[in-house]
Amino acid sequence: MLGFATGVLGWSPEAFWRSTWPELEAAIEGRTGKRFKDIITPARAAEIARYHPPTKSIR
């Protein structure tokens, strides 16, 4: 997802990490014209979440 945000969307890594899920969905839809669920399925999102669990914020 970071690769998509920094490559296709042109975001900086910092912008990606500070964004919310709805912001990312809206940016993807705005750039591609496709709804987020058509790009990343719920099953794929769950798979990603399994391998990248939430971590404590460094803030």
Backbone as a ProteinNet text record, in pm:
[ID]
protein_1_A
[PRIMARY]
MLGFATGVLGWSPEAFWRSTWPELEAAIEGRTGKRFKDIITPARAAEIARYHPPTKSIR
[TERTIARY]
82.4	0	87.7	197.2	289.5	341.9	375	423.9	321.8	196.2	89.4	75.5	75.6	57.9	173.8	296.3	410.7	433.5	394.9	414.1	298.8	184.9	68.8	9.4	-4.3	-66.3	31.9	161.7	262	276.7	229.8	241.4	381.6	422.5	546.4	516.5	619.3	595	528.6	569.8	511	362	323	181.4	102.6	161	94.5	71.8	175.4	164.9	74.8	56.8	-32.2	-176.3	-199.4	-334.2	-422.3	-551.5	-648.5	-693.1	-753.4	-802.3	-901.7	-1000.4	-1092.9	-1022.6	-919.6	-845	-774.6	-716.6	-648.7	-748.1	-862.7	-966.4	-1009.9	-1033.2	-1076.8	-969.5	-844.1	-735	-722.9	-737.1	-729.9	-844.3	-964.4	-1079.6	-1063.3	-1013.6	-994	-889.6	-782.6	-674.4	-706.9	-769.7	-791.5	-931.5	-1026	-1164.8	-1232.2	-1160.2	-1214.8	-1234.7	-1340.6	-1363.3	-1255.6	-1217.3	-1110	-1137.1	-1262.6	-1293.7	-1272	-1268.5	-1241.2	-1092	-1008.4	-863	-809.4	-849.7	-809.2	-934.4	-943.9	-1060.1	-1052	-1164.4	-1160.5	-1067.8	-1064.7	-976.3	-829.6	-794.2	-655.6	-621.6	-715.2	-692.2	-669.1	-746	-728.5	-592.5	-550.5	-419.5	-307.1	-318.3	-219	-215	-332	-340	-278.1	-292.7	-234.1	-82.9	-22	123.5	179.9	93.7	137.3	42.6	51.6	-40.5	-15.5	-115.1	-98.5	22.5	91.1	204	182.9	253	243.9	300.2	232.6	276.2	407.6	492.1	618.3	603.1	482	457.1	456.4
-117.8	0	125.3	120.9	234.6	259.6	152.6	166	231.2	194.9	254.1	402.4	433.8	573.2	661	611.8	693.7	693.3	584.3	576.2	635.1	569.9	610.7	742.6	756.3	877.7	994.3	963.8	1069.1	1126.6	1051.8	1098.2	1072.3	1152.2	1123.3	1012.3	939.5	838.1	898.5	1017.8	1083.2	1107.5	1152.5	1175.8	1045.4	937.3	807	767.8	774.6	729.2	819.1	942.5	1032.5	1026.7	960.7	955.4	854.8	874.5	779.1	686.1	575.5	479.9	547.2	624.5	690.9	788.7	856.9	948.1	871.4	758.3	676	622.4	575.2	526.6	636.3	756	867.4	905.2	904.1	938.2	835	708.3	602.9	618	639.6	656	778.7	887.3	1009.1	993	921.1	904.9	800.8	689.5	578.8	575.2	641.1	633.1	503.9	421.9	295.1	301.5	237.5	231.5	145.9	182	111.4	-37.5	-74.6	-217.2	-295.7	-227.1	-293.8	-317.2	-248.9	-261.7	-356.3	-334.1	-419.2	-484.4	-614.3	-685.3	-695.3	-717.3	-735.5	-849.9	-956	-1068.9	-1026.1	-945.9	-898.8	-802.5	-716	-624.6	-702.3	-809.2	-892.3	-961.1	-1006.2	-1070.6	-972.3	-850.6	-747.9	-719	-707.2	-678	-789.4	-912.8	-1025.8	-1016	-973.8	-965.9	-834.1	-734.9	-603.8	-558.1	-622	-587.3	-445.9	-390	-256.7	-252.4	-142.4	-124.5	4.3	13.7	132.3	251.9	363.3	484.7	532.6	592.2	647.4	792.1	844.7	983.5	996.3
0	0	0	74.4	74.7	-66	-138.2	-275.3	-366.1	-349.6	-429.8	-397.5	-268.2	-226.4	-273.4	-260.4	-299.5	-449.9	-516.9	-661.5	-738.7	-733.3	-813.1	-764.1	-633.3	-579.4	-568	-564	-553.2	-413.6	-313	-174.2	-122.4	-25.5	46.2	146.2	190.8	293.7	418.2	455.3	572.5	552.3	433.3	405.2	415.1	364.1	372.8	518.2	599.6	738.8	822.7	783.3	856.7	807	694.2	637.1	710.1	694.4	748.9	636.5	674	574.6	478.3	527.9	434.7	339.9	388	300.7	190.1	226.1	127	24.4	70.8	-20.8	-117.7	-65.5	-149.6	-250.6	-209.5	-301.1	-412.5	-377.8	-479.1	-578.4	-526.7	-615.3	-704.3	-646.9	-725.2	-833.5	-805.4	-902.7	-1009.3	-968	-1061.5	-1120.7	-1054.8	-1098.8	-1057.2	-980.2	-932.5	-782.8	-737.4	-592.8	-529.7	-410.3	-340	-331	-303.3	-287.1	-415.6	-530.1	-656.3	-677.6	-601.5	-612.7	-505.3	-383	-271.5	-215.1	-227.7	-177.6	-25.5	40.6	185.5	227.2	148.4	180.4	174.1	73.4	61.2	174.2	210.8	322.7	451.6	472.5	591.7	589.8	472.6	459.9	493.1	441.5	470	620.4	681	824.5	908.1	862.8	936.5	941.5	831.9	824.8	875.9	893.7	942	1052.7	1168.9	1278.5	1329	1398.2	1454.9	1549.4	1547.5	1637.3	1717.3	1825.6	1908.8	1833.5	1841.9	1776.2	1834.1	1751.1	1800.1	1844	1832	1872.4	2021.3
[MASK]
+++++++++++++++++++++++++++++++++++++++++++++++++++++++++++

